[in-house]
Amino acid sequence: MLLIGAIIFILTIYYTEQARHEVIDVDPGFVVLTGFFLFVVFTAIIAPTLICFDTSWVTPRHRDMQPSKPPDDLYTRVILHEDSKSEVLIYGKENVTVREALLGDWPFAQSIKKNTWYVVDASGNDVTDSALSRFKGTARSFFEET
């Protein structure tokens, strides 16, 4: 917004000087008033847009994806989504299953939540219904088409 304000201010000064020297046939007061009006209009459009973006669904999702240290009694596991090759973190207590952890905070598209899916560990064993404490390393999620 400061950049837009500065550009409008510089253009206002330029055209005011042009009007004073009668290079252009416009009243200098009109140029200043127009510059002020343009600044107010741009500010009225851009400020709410930035505020809406900051409070929208996009920003919290990105903030949630920032790394953070979970409490000591939680297990953290990395799940690699095979379709998008993105990694997600799941958290849970010792006896929470991978399925419960994923369903508790579903990190994938809602449209595939109803599909049949399973999670395998590095050895290829199905760990979908295993406790988070039962495997280590990165697991991979697979979704079957329905």
C-alpha positions in Angstrom: 0.0 0.0 0.0 2.9 2.3 0.7 4.3 1.6 -2.7 1.0 2.5 -4.4 0.7 5.6 -2.2 4.2 6.7 -3.1 3.5 6.1 -6.9 0.3 8.2 -6.7 2.1 10.9 -4.7 5.0 11.1 -7.3 2.5 11.2 -10.2 0.5 13.9 -8.4 3.6 16.0 -7.9 4.7 15.5 -11.5 1.3 16.4 -13.0 0.9 19.3 -10.5 4.2 20.8 -11.8 3.1 20.2 -15.4 -0.1 22.0 -14.6 1.7 24.9 -13.0 3.9 25.4 -16.0 0.8 25.1 -18.2 2.3 22.2 -20.1 -1.1 20.5 -19.6 -4.3 22.3 -19.4 -5.5 21.2 -15.9 -5.9 23.0 -12.6 -3.2 21.9 -10.1 -5.8 21.7 -7.4 -7.7 19.2 -9.5 -4.5 17.0 -9.9 -3.9 17.0 -6.1 -7.6 16.2 -5.4 -7.5 13.4 -8.0 -4.3 11.9 -6.5 -5.8 12.0 -3.0 -9.0 10.4 -4.3 -7.0 7.6 -6.1 -5.0 6.9 -2.9 -8.2 6.6 -0.9 -9.8 4.3 -3.5 -6.8 2.0 -3.7 -6.5 1.9 0.1 -10.2 1.1 0.4 -9.8 -1.8 -2.0 -6.4 -3.2 -1.0 -6.7 -3.0 2.8 -9.9 -5.1 3.1 -8.4 -7.6 0.6 -5.3 -8.0 2.7 -7.4 -8.3 5.8 -9.7 -10.9 4.3 -6.7 -12.9 3.0 -5.1 -12.9 6.5 -8.3 -14.2 8.1 -9.2 -16.6 5.3 -9.0 -20.4 5.3 -5.7 -20.1 3.4 -3.5 -18.5 6.1 -4.5 -20.8 9.0 -3.8 -23.8 6.8 -0.3 -22.5 6.1 0.3 -21.7 9.7 -0.7 -25.2 10.7 1.9 -26.6 8.4 4.7 -24.8 10.1 7.0 -27.2 12.1 6.3 -27.2 15.8 7.4 -29.4 18.7 4.6 -31.6 20.0 4.3 -32.4 23.7 6.6 -35.2 25.0 3.8 -37.7 25.4 2.8 -37.6 21.8 4.2 -39.7 19.0 4.9 -38.0 15.7 4.9 -39.9 12.5 5.5 -38.8 8.9 3.0 -40.0 6.2 4.0 -39.6 2.6 1.0 -39.1 0.4 1.8 -41.2 -2.7 -0.4 -39.2 -5.2 0.9 -35.7 -4.4 4.3 -36.8 -2.9 3.6 -34.4 0.0 4.6 -35.2 3.5 2.2 -34.7 6.5 2.8 -35.1 10.2 0.4 -37.1 12.4 0.3 -36.9 16.1 -1.2 -39.1 18.8 -0.6 -40.8 22.1 1.0 -44.2 22.3 -2.2 -46.3 21.7 -3.7 -44.1 19.0 -3.9 -45.9 15.7 -2.7 -44.4 12.4 -6.3 -44.4 11.2 -7.5 -42.5 14.2 -4.7 -39.9 13.9 -5.4 -39.3 10.3 -9.2 -39.1 10.7 -8.7 -36.8 13.7 -7.0 -34.2 11.5 -7.5 -35.2 7.9 -4.6 -33.6 5.9 -5.8 -34.7 2.4 -8.5 -33.6 0.2 -12.0 -34.1 1.6 -13.1 -35.8 -1.6 -10.8 -38.8 -1.0 -11.8 -39.3 2.6 -14.6 -41.6 1.7 -12.3 -43.8 -0.5 -10.7 -46.9 0.7 -7.3 -46.1 2.0 -4.4 -47.7 3.9 -1.0 -46.8 5.2 2.1 -49.0 4.8 5.5 -48.7 6.6 8.9 -48.8 5.0 8.8 -52.6 5.0 5.5 -52.7 3.1 3.4 -53.8 6.2 -0.1 -52.4 6.5 0.0 -50.2 9.6 -3.3 -48.5 9.2 -4.8 -50.0 12.3 -1.6 -50.2 14.2 -0.7 -47.9 17.1 1.7 -45.0 16.3 4.2 -46.5 18.8 4.4 -49.8 16.8 6.4 -48.5 13.8 9.1 -46.0 13.1 10.1 -44.0 10.0 8.1 -42.7 7.2 4.9 -44.5 6.1 3.1 -44.1 2.8 -0.6 -43.6 2.2 -2.5 -45.2 -0.7 -6.0 -44.4 -1.8 -8.0 -46.8 -4.0 -10.4 -45.4 -6.6 -14.1 -46.0 -5.9 
